[in-house]
Amino acid sequence: MRRSKTEVGRWRMLRQQQRRRSRWLESQSRRNLRIYAIRKQGINQQRNSLLFAIRDR
């Protein structure tokens, strides 16, 4: 079945929007992962420094 030009255009626009949204979400989650990793690193450093401070005594 043939589709009208407007229908095809609307469909393409919808697909494009969905793609953009999914890419944006993906990049957001990557940013969040990086932030979490940096935070975790800081916490681990604190924990390790405490361990060594207790061990030295």
mmJSON file of the N, C-alpha and C atoms, coordinates in Angstrom:
{"data_MODEL":{"atom_site":{
"group_PDB":["ATOM","ATOM","ATOM","ATOM","ATOM","ATOM","ATOM","ATOM","ATOM","ATOM","ATOM","ATOM","ATOM","ATOM","ATOM","ATOM","ATOM","ATOM","ATOM","ATOM","ATOM","ATOM","ATOM","ATOM","ATOM","ATOM","ATOM","ATOM","ATOM","ATOM","ATOM","ATOM","ATOM","ATOM","ATOM","ATOM","ATOM","ATOM","ATOM","ATOM","ATOM","ATOM","ATOM","ATOM","ATOM","ATOM","ATOM","ATOM","ATOM","ATOM","ATOM","ATOM","ATOM","ATOM","ATOM","ATOM","ATOM","ATOM","ATOM","ATOM","ATOM","ATOM","ATOM","ATOM","ATOM","ATOM","ATOM","ATOM","ATOM","ATOM","ATOM","ATOM","ATOM","ATOM","ATOM","ATOM","ATOM","ATOM","ATOM","ATOM","ATOM","ATOM","ATOM","ATOM","ATOM","ATOM","ATOM","ATOM","ATOM","ATOM","ATOM","ATOM","ATOM","ATOM","ATOM","ATOM","ATOM","ATOM","ATOM","ATOM","ATOM","ATOM","ATOM","ATOM","ATOM","ATOM","ATOM","ATOM","ATOM","ATOM","ATOM","ATOM","ATOM","ATOM","ATOM","ATOM","ATOM","ATOM","ATOM","ATOM","ATOM","ATOM","ATOM","ATOM","ATOM","ATOM","ATOM","ATOM","ATOM","ATOM","ATOM","ATOM","ATOM","ATOM","ATOM","ATOM","ATOM","ATOM","ATOM","ATOM","ATOM","ATOM","ATOM","ATOM","ATOM","ATOM","ATOM","ATOM","ATOM","ATOM","ATOM","ATOM","ATOM","ATOM","ATOM","ATOM","ATOM","ATOM","ATOM","ATOM","ATOM","ATOM","ATOM","ATOM","ATOM","ATOM","ATOM","ATOM","ATOM","ATOM","ATOM"],
"id":[1,2,3,4,5,6,7,8,9,10,11,12,13,14,15,16,17,18,19,20,21,22,23,24,25,26,27,28,29,30,31,32,33,34,35,36,37,38,39,40,41,42,43,44,45,46,47,48,49,50,51,52,53,54,55,56,57,58,59,60,61,62,63,64,65,66,67,68,69,70,71,72,73,74,75,76,77,78,79,80,81,82,83,84,85,86,87,88,89,90,91,92,93,94,95,96,97,98,99,100,101,102,103,104,105,106,107,108,109,110,111,112,113,114,115,116,117,118,119,120,121,122,123,124,125,126,127,128,129,130,131,132,133,134,135,136,137,138,139,140,141,142,143,144,145,146,147,148,149,150,151,152,153,154,155,156,157,158,159,160,161,162,163,164,165,166,167,168,169,170,171],
"type_symbol":["N","C","C","N","C","C","N","C","C","N","C","C","N","C","C","N","C","C","N","C","C","N","C","C","N","C","C","N","C","C","N","C","C","N","C","C","N","C","C","N","C","C","N","C","C","N","C","C","N","C","C","N","C","C","N","C","C","N","C","C","N","C","C","N","C","C","N","C","C","N","C","C","N","C","C","N","C","C","N","C","C","N","C","C","N","C","C","N","C","C","N","C","C","N","C","C","N","C","C","N","C","C","N","C","C","N","C","C","N","C","C","N","C","C","N","C","C","N","C","C","N","C","C","N","C","C","N","C","C","N","C","C","N","C","C","N","C","C","N","C","C","N","C","C","N","C","C","N","C","C","N","C","C","N","C","C","N","C","C","N","C","C","N","C","C","N","C","C","N","C","C"],
"label_atom_id":["N","CA","C","N","CA","C","N","CA","C","N","CA","C","N","CA","C","N","CA","C","N","CA","C","N","CA","C","N","CA","C","N","CA","C","N","CA","C","N","CA","C","N","CA","C","N","CA","C","N","CA","C","N","CA","C","N","CA","C","N","CA","C","N","CA","C","N","CA","C","N","CA","C","N","CA","C","N","CA","C","N","CA","C","N","CA","C","N","CA","C","N","CA","C","N","CA","C","N","CA","C","N","CA","C","N","CA","C","N","CA","C","N","CA","C","N","CA","C","N","CA","C","N","CA","C","N","CA","C","N","CA","C","N","CA","C","N","CA","C","N","CA","C","N","CA","C","N","CA","C","N","CA","C","N","CA","C","N","CA","C","N","CA","C","N","CA","C","N","CA","C","N","CA","C","N","CA","C","N","CA","C","N","CA","C","N","CA","C","N","CA","C","N","CA","C","N","CA","C"],
"label_alt_id":[null,null,null,null,null,null,null,null,null,null,null,null,null,null,null,null,null,null,null,null,null,null,null,null,null,null,null,null,null,null,null,null,null,null,null,null,null,null,null,null,null,null,null,null,null,null,null,null,null,null,null,null,null,null,null,null,null,null,null,null,null,null,null,null,null,null,null,null,null,null,null,null,null,null,null,null,null,null,null,null,null,null,null,null,null,null,null,null,null,null,null,null,null,null,null,null,null,null,null,null,null,null,null,null,null,null,null,null,null,null,null,null,null,null,null,null,null,null,null,null,null,null,null,null,null,null,null,null,null,null,null,null,null,null,null,null,null,null,null,null,null,null,null,null,null,null,null,null,null,null,null,null,null,null,null,null,null,null,null,null,null,null,null,null,null,null,null,null,null,null,null],
"label_comp_id":["MET","MET","MET","ARG","ARG","ARG","ARG","ARG","ARG","SER","SER","SER","LYS","LYS","LYS","THR","THR","THR","GLU","GLU","GLU","VAL","VAL","VAL","GLY","GLY","GLY","ARG","ARG","ARG","TRP","TRP","TRP","ARG","ARG","ARG","MET","MET","MET","LEU","LEU","LEU","ARG","ARG","ARG","GLN","GLN","GLN","GLN","GLN","GLN","GLN","GLN","GLN","ARG","ARG","ARG","ARG","ARG","ARG","ARG","ARG","ARG","SER","SER","SER","ARG","ARG","ARG","TRP","TRP","TRP","LEU","LEU","LEU","GLU","GLU","GLU","SER","SER","SER","GLN","GLN","GLN","SER","SER","SER","ARG","ARG","ARG","ARG","ARG","ARG","ASN","ASN","ASN","LEU","LEU","LEU","ARG","ARG","ARG","ILE","ILE","ILE","TYR","TYR","TYR","ALA","ALA","ALA","ILE","ILE","ILE","ARG","ARG","ARG","LYS","LYS","LYS","GLN","GLN","GLN","GLY","GLY","GLY","ILE","ILE","ILE","ASN","ASN","ASN","GLN","GLN","GLN","GLN","GLN","GLN","ARG","ARG","ARG","ASN","ASN","ASN","SER","SER","SER","LEU","LEU","LEU","LEU","LEU","LEU","PHE","PHE","PHE","ALA","ALA","ALA","ILE","ILE","ILE","ARG","ARG","ARG","ASP","ASP","ASP","ARG","ARG","ARG"],
"label_asym_id":["A","A","A","A","A","A","A","A","A","A","A","A","A","A","A","A","A","A","A","A","A","A","A","A","A","A","A","A","A","A","A","A","A","A","A","A","A","A","A","A","A","A","A","A","A","A","A","A","A","A","A","A","A","A","A","A","A","A","A","A","A","A","A","A","A","A","A","A","A","A","A","A","A","A","A","A","A","A","A","A","A","A","A","A","A","A","A","A","A","A","A","A","A","A","A","A","A","A","A","A","A","A","A","A","A","A","A","A","A","A","A","A","A","A","A","A","A","A","A","A","A","A","A","A","A","A","A","A","A","A","A","A","A","A","A","A","A","A","A","A","A","A","A","A","A","A","A","A","A","A","A","A","A","A","A","A","A","A","A","A","A","A","A","A","A","A","A","A","A","A","A"],
"label_entity_id":["1","1","1","1","1","1","1","1","1","1","1","1","1","1","1","1","1","1","1","1","1","1","1","1","1","1","1","1","1","1","1","1","1","1","1","1","1","1","1","1","1","1","1","1","1","1","1","1","1","1","1","1","1","1","1","1","1","1","1","1","1","1","1","1","1","1","1","1","1","1","1","1","1","1","1","1","1","1","1","1","1","1","1","1","1","1","1","1","1","1","1","1","1","1","1","1","1","1","1","1","1","1","1","1","1","1","1","1","1","1","1","1","1","1","1","1","1","1","1","1","1","1","1","1","1","1","1","1","1","1","1","1","1","1","1","1","1","1","1","1","1","1","1","1","1","1","1","1","1","1","1","1","1","1","1","1","1","1","1","1","1","1","1","1","1","1","1","1","1","1","1"],
"label_seq_id":[1,1,1,2,2,2,3,3,3,4,4,4,5,5,5,6,6,6,7,7,7,8,8,8,9,9,9,10,10,10,11,11,11,12,12,12,13,13,13,14,14,14,15,15,15,16,16,16,17,17,17,18,18,18,19,19,19,20,20,20,21,21,21,22,22,22,23,23,23,24,24,24,25,25,25,26,26,26,27,27,27,28,28,28,29,29,29,30,30,30,31,31,31,32,32,32,33,33,33,34,34,34,35,35,35,36,36,36,37,37,37,38,38,38,39,39,39,40,40,40,41,41,41,42,42,42,43,43,43,44,44,44,45,45,45,46,46,46,47,47,47,48,48,48,49,49,49,50,50,50,51,51,51,52,52,52,53,53,53,54,54,54,55,55,55,56,56,56,57,57,57],
"pdbx_PDB_ins_code":[null,null,null,null,null,null,null,null,null,null,null,null,null,null,null,null,null,null,null,null,null,null,null,null,null,null,null,null,null,null,null,null,null,null,null,null,null,null,null,null,null,null,null,null,null,null,null,null,null,null,null,null,null,null,null,null,null,null,null,null,null,null,null,null,null,null,null,null,null,null,null,null,null,null,null,null,null,null,null,null,null,null,null,null,null,null,null,null,null,null,null,null,null,null,null,null,null,null,null,null,null,null,null,null,null,null,null,null,null,null,null,null,null,null,null,null,null,null,null,null,null,null,null,null,null,null,null,null,null,null,null,null,null,null,null,null,null,null,null,null,null,null,null,null,null,null,null,null,null,null,null,null,null,null,null,null,null,null,null,null,null,null,null,null,null,null,null,null,null,null,null],
"Cartn_x":[0.82,0.0,0.864,0.55,1.32,0.934,1.889,1.612,1.775,1.0,1.092,2.387,2.815,4.067,4.02,2.879,2.79,2.918,2.32,2.391,3.843,4.514,5.921,6.757,6.502,7.251,7.046,5.78,5.457,6.157,6.132,6.762,8.275,8.887,10.339,10.681,9.871,10.119,10.02,9.01,8.847,10.059,10.489,11.664,12.88,13.06,14.206,14.151,12.96,12.781,13.139,12.64,12.924,14.417,15.067,16.508,17.261,16.861,17.515,17.344,16.099,15.823,16.647,16.731,17.479,18.971,19.487,20.904,21.163,20.248,20.403,20.413,19.469,19.4,20.692,21.188,22.426,23.574,23.707,24.805,24.632,23.379,23.132,23.589,23.232,23.599,25.126,25.781,27.254,27.851,27.299,27.785,27.609,26.416,26.139,27.104,27.369,28.301,29.676,30.116,31.428,31.455,30.379,30.295,30.342,29.563,29.555,30.932,31.602,32.935,33.906,33.838,34.745,34.453,33.148,32.768,33.253,33.045,33.436,34.948,35.699,37.15,37.552,36.902,37.192,36.889,35.752,35.355,36.35,36.752,37.721,39.054,39.463,40.728,40.646,39.509,39.315,39.377,38.682,38.636,40.049,40.791,42.16,43.059,42.934,43.796,43.474,42.192,41.813,42.405,42.346,42.907,44.377,45.116,46.562,46.857,46.021,46.222,46.043,45.07,44.823,45.942,46.409,47.452,48.776,49.085,50.392,50.554,49.447,49.55,50.017],
"Cartn_y":[-1.196,0.0,1.26,2.172,3.417,4.376,5.098,6.086,7.483,8.413,9.79,10.429,11.488,12.156,12.681,13.255,13.812,12.712,11.55,10.427,9.962,9.836,9.402,10.425,11.706,12.769,12.718,12.549,12.494,11.306,10.167,8.954,9.153,9.778,10.026,10.954,11.989,12.93,12.229,11.37,10.624,9.743,9.031,8.154,8.964,10.135,10.991,11.449,11.856,12.293,11.174,9.974,8.832,8.564,8.636,8.39,9.42,10.685,11.763,11.553,11.219,11.033,9.893,8.778,7.627,7.942,8.682,9.073,9.974,10.931,11.859,11.097,10.144,9.346,8.562,8.005,7.222,8.09,9.292,10.17,10.617,10.849,11.219,10.115,8.874,7.766,7.599,7.847,7.768,8.818,10.047,11.123,10.746,10.227,9.832,8.746,7.772,6.699,7.267,8.23,8.835,9.553,10.287,11.012,10.025,8.942,7.929,7.314,7.04,6.425,7.345,8.639,9.601,9.663,9.702,9.732,8.492,7.344,6.075,6.062,6.601,6.636,7.443,8.595,9.441,8.738,8.05,7.328,6.207,5.493,4.404,4.935,6.086,6.666,6.998,7.589,7.909,6.646,5.615,4.353,3.777,3.786,3.241,4.055,5.381,6.207,5.962,5.754,5.439,4.104,3.127,1.808,1.925,2.658,2.762,3.597,4.597,5.425,4.57,3.663,2.79,1.754,1.255,0.223,0.745,2.022,2.576,2.716,2.858,3.097,1.91],
"Cartn_z":[0.0,0.0,0.0,-0.892,-0.965,0.148,0.611,1.659,1.08,1.576,1.077,1.573,0.872,1.235,2.658,3.038,4.395,5.443,5.16,6.096,6.265,5.119,5.158,5.914,5.646,6.325,7.826,8.225,9.65,10.299,9.626,10.141,10.317,9.299,9.392,10.538,10.704,11.798,13.153,13.281,14.533,14.81,13.764,13.921,14.363,13.717,14.038,15.498,15.928,17.313,18.28,17.998,18.882,18.949,17.77,17.736,18.559,18.387,19.146,20.637,21.032,22.456,23.034,22.293,22.808,22.891,21.899,21.96,23.148,23.374,24.489,25.806,25.951,27.173,27.391,26.294,26.379,26.875,26.295,26.697,28.147,28.572,29.968,30.911,30.577,31.464,31.497,30.344,30.341,31.257,31.175,32.045,33.501,33.823,35.209,35.665,34.797,35.15,35.469,34.662,34.888,36.23,36.527,37.798,38.964,38.853,39.906,40.08,38.965,39.042,39.776,39.46,40.112,41.604,41.948,43.373,44.099,43.453,44.07,44.313,43.358,43.491,44.727,44.896,46.055,47.358,47.408,48.63,48.922,47.866,48.049,48.559,48.051,48.518,50.004,50.405,51.822,52.672,52.22,52.964,53.106,51.991,52.026,52.943,52.88,53.728,55.203,55.501,56.882,57.313,56.425,56.728,57.086,56.26,56.491,57.737,58.014,59.206,60.469,60.427,61.591,61.72,60.574,60.572,61.111,60.81,61.182,62.705,63.405,64.855,65.62],
"occupancy":[1.0,1.0,1.0,1.0,1.0,1.0,1.0,1.0,1.0,1.0,1.0,1.0,1.0,1.0,1.0,1.0,1.0,1.0,1.0,1.0,1.0,1.0,1.0,1.0,1.0,1.0,1.0,1.0,1.0,1.0,1.0,1.0,1.0,1.0,1.0,1.0,1.0,1.0,1.0,1.0,1.0,1.0,1.0,1.0,1.0,1.0,1.0,1.0,1.0,1.0,1.0,1.0,1.0,1.0,1.0,1.0,1.0,1.0,1.0,1.0,1.0,1.0,1.0,1.0,1.0,1.0,1.0,1.0,1.0,1.0,1.0,1.0,1.0,1.0,1.0,1.0,1.0,1.0,1.0,1.0,1.0,1.0,1.0,1.0,1.0,1.0,1.0,1.0,1.0,1.0,1.0,1.0,1.0,1.0,1.0,1.0,1.0,1.0,1.0,1.0,1.0,1.0,1.0,1.0,1.0,1.0,1.0,1.0,1.0,1.0,1.0,1.0,1.0,1.0,1.0,1.0,1.0,1.0,1.0,1.0,1.0,1.0,1.0,1.0,1.0,1.0,1.0,1.0,1.0,1.0,1.0,1.0,1.0,1.0,1.0,1.0,1.0,1.0,1.0,1.0,1.0,1.0,1.0,1.0,1.0,1.0,1.0,1.0,1.0,1.0,1.0,1.0,1.0,1.0,1.0,1.0,1.0,1.0,1.0,1.0,1.0,1.0,1.0,1.0,1.0,1.0,1.0,1.0,1.0,1.0,1.0],
"B_iso_or_equiv":[0.0,0.0,0.0,0.0,0.0,0.0,0.0,0.0,0.0,0.0,0.0,0.0,0.0,0.0,0.0,0.0,0.0,0.0,0.0,0.0,0.0,0.0,0.0,0.0,0.0,0.0,0.0,0.0,0.0,0.0,0.0,0.0,0.0,0.0,0.0,0.0,0.0,0.0,0.0,0.0,0.0,0.0,0.0,0.0,0.0,0.0,0.0,0.0,0.0,0.0,0.0,0.0,0.0,0.0,0.0,0.0,0.0,0.0,0.0,0.0,0.0,0.0,0.0,0.0,0.0,0.0,0.0,0.0,0.0,0.0,0.0,0.0,0.0,0.0,0.0,0.0,0.0,0.0,0.0,0.0,0.0,0.0,0.0,0.0,0.0,0.0,0.0,0.0,0.0,0.0,0.0,0.0,0.0,0.0,0.0,0.0,0.0,0.0,0.0,0.0,0.0,0.0,0.0,0.0,0.0,0.0,0.0,0.0,0.0,0.0,0.0,0.0,0.0,0.0,0.0,0.0,0.0,0.0,0.0,0.0,0.0,0.0,0.0,0.0,0.0,0.0,0.0,0.0,0.0,0.0,0.0,0.0,0.0,0.0,0.0,0.0,0.0,0.0,0.0,0.0,0.0,0.0,0.0,0.0,0.0,0.0,0.0,0.0,0.0,0.0,0.0,0.0,0.0,0.0,0.0,0.0,0.0,0.0,0.0,0.0,0.0,0.0,0.0,0.0,0.0,0.0,0.0,0.0,0.0,0.0,0.0],
"pdbx_formal_charge":[null,null,null,null,null,null,null,null,null,null,null,null,null,null,null,null,null,null,null,null,null,null,null,null,null,null,null,null,null,null,null,null,null,null,null,null,null,null,null,null,null,null,null,null,null,null,null,null,null,null,null,null,null,null,null,null,null,null,null,null,null,null,null,null,null,null,null,null,null,null,null,null,null,null,null,null,null,null,null,null,null,null,null,null,null,null,null,null,null,null,null,null,null,null,null,null,null,null,null,null,null,null,null,null,null,null,null,null,null,null,null,null,null,null,null,null,null,null,null,null,null,null,null,null,null,null,null,null,null,null,null,null,null,null,null,null,null,null,null,null,null,null,null,null,null,null,null,null,null,null,null,null,null,null,null,null,null,null,null,null,null,null,null,null,null,null,null,null,null,null,null],
"auth_seq_id":[1,1,1,2,2,2,3,3,3,4,4,4,5,5,5,6,6,6,7,7,7,8,8,8,9,9,9,10,10,10,11,11,11,12,12,12,13,13,13,14,14,14,15,15,15,16,16,16,17,17,17,18,18,18,19,19,19,20,20,20,21,21,21,22,22,22,23,23,23,24,24,24,25,25,25,26,26,26,27,27,27,28,28,28,29,29,29,30,30,30,31,31,31,32,32,32,33,33,33,34,34,34,35,35,35,36,36,36,37,37,37,38,38,38,39,39,39,40,40,40,41,41,41,42,42,42,43,43,43,44,44,44,45,45,45,46,46,46,47,47,47,48,48,48,49,49,49,50,50,50,51,51,51,52,52,52,53,53,53,54,54,54,55,55,55,56,56,56,57,57,57],
"auth_comp_id":["MET","MET","MET","ARG","ARG","ARG","ARG","ARG","ARG","SER","SER","SER","LYS","LYS","LYS","THR","THR","THR","GLU","GLU","GLU","VAL","VAL","VAL","GLY","GLY","GLY","ARG","ARG","ARG","TRP","TRP","TRP","ARG","ARG","ARG","MET","MET","MET","LEU","LEU","LEU","ARG","ARG","ARG","GLN","GLN","GLN","GLN","GLN","GLN","GLN","GLN","GLN","ARG","ARG","ARG","ARG","ARG","ARG","ARG","ARG","ARG","SER","SER","SER","ARG","ARG","ARG","TRP","TRP","TRP","LEU","LEU","LEU","GLU","GLU","GLU","SER","SER","SER","GLN","GLN","GLN","SER","SER","SER","ARG","ARG","ARG","ARG","ARG","ARG","ASN","ASN","ASN","LEU","LEU","LEU","ARG","ARG","ARG","ILE","ILE","ILE","TYR","TYR","TYR","ALA","ALA","ALA","ILE","ILE","ILE","ARG","ARG","ARG","LYS","LYS","LYS","GLN","GLN","GLN","GLY","GLY","GLY","ILE","ILE","ILE","ASN","ASN","ASN","GLN","GLN","GLN","GLN","GLN","GLN","ARG","ARG","ARG","ASN","ASN","ASN","SER","SER","SER","LEU","LEU","LEU","LEU","LEU","LEU","PHE","PHE","PHE","ALA","ALA","ALA","ILE","ILE","ILE","ARG","ARG","ARG","ASP","ASP","ASP","ARG","ARG","ARG"],
"auth_asym_id":["A","A","A","A","A","A","A","A","A","A","A","A","A","A","A","A","A","A","A","A","A","A","A","A","A","A","A","A","A","A","A","A","A","A","A","A","A","A","A","A","A","A","A","A","A","A","A","A","A","A","A","A","A","A","A","A","A","A","A","A","A","A","A","A","A","A","A","A","A","A","A","A","A","A","A","A","A","A","A","A","A","A","A","A","A","A","A","A","A","A","A","A","A","A","A","A","A","A","A","A","A","A","A","A","A","A","A","A","A","A","A","A","A","A","A","A","A","A","A","A","A","A","A","A","A","A","A","A","A","A","A","A","A","A","A","A","A","A","A","A","A","A","A","A","A","A","A","A","A","A","A","A","A","A","A","A","A","A","A","A","A","A","A","A","A","A","A","A","A","A","A"],
"auth_atom_id":["N","CA","C","N","CA","C","N","CA","C","N","CA","C","N","CA","C","N","CA","C","N","CA","C","N","CA","C","N","CA","C","N","CA","C","N","CA","C","N","CA","C","N","CA","C","N","CA","C","N","CA","C","N","CA","C","N","CA","C","N","CA","C","N","CA","C","N","CA","C","N","CA","C","N","CA","C","N","CA","C","N","CA","C","N","CA","C","N","CA","C","N","CA","C","N","CA","C","N","CA","C","N","CA","C","N","CA","C","N","CA","C","N","CA","C","N","CA","C","N","CA","C","N","CA","C","N","CA","C","N","CA","C","N","CA","C","N","CA","C","N","CA","C","N","CA","C","N","CA","C","N","CA","C","N","CA","C","N","CA","C","N","CA","C","N","CA","C","N","CA","C","N","CA","C","N","CA","C","N","CA","C","N","CA","C","N","CA","C","N","CA","C","N","CA","C","N","CA","C"],
"pdbx_PDB_model_num":[1,1,1,1,1,1,1,1,1,1,1,1,1,1,1,1,1,1,1,1,1,1,1,1,1,1,1,1,1,1,1,1,1,1,1,1,1,1,1,1,1,1,1,1,1,1,1,1,1,1,1,1,1,1,1,1,1,1,1,1,1,1,1,1,1,1,1,1,1,1,1,1,1,1,1,1,1,1,1,1,1,1,1,1,1,1,1,1,1,1,1,1,1,1,1,1,1,1,1,1,1,1,1,1,1,1,1,1,1,1,1,1,1,1,1,1,1,1,1,1,1,1,1,1,1,1,1,1,1,1,1,1,1,1,1,1,1,1,1,1,1,1,1,1,1,1,1,1,1,1,1,1,1,1,1,1,1,1,1,1,1,1,1,1,1,1,1,1,1,1,1]
}}}
